């Protein structure tokens, strides 16, 4: 396997694992804060009050996907311009900084 492709694969697997851990941490923090979802009485006009939560989850998903696209563009341009291992290490650090911002959400 080509070294560039392998390093890109390693970066993507690290990124995927970090995102999964961040999402699990967010879910755990909502449970710890006592935010438990209880059944609510429906209004007469059948409005769904949970659509706000779905919208927030969707916006978080869109934010993460846009961040991944941005990181992938940066990885591809850096690999295309410079063929050095130091750029791969710098990109791993950059990905870690970006993913740590997810924990602050």
Secondary structure, DSSP 8 states (H G I E B T S, - for coil): --HHHHHHHHHHHHHHHHHHHHHHHHHHHHHHTT---------TT---TTHHHHHHHHHHHHHHHHHHHHHHHHHHHHHHH---HHHHHHHHHHHHHHHHHHHT-
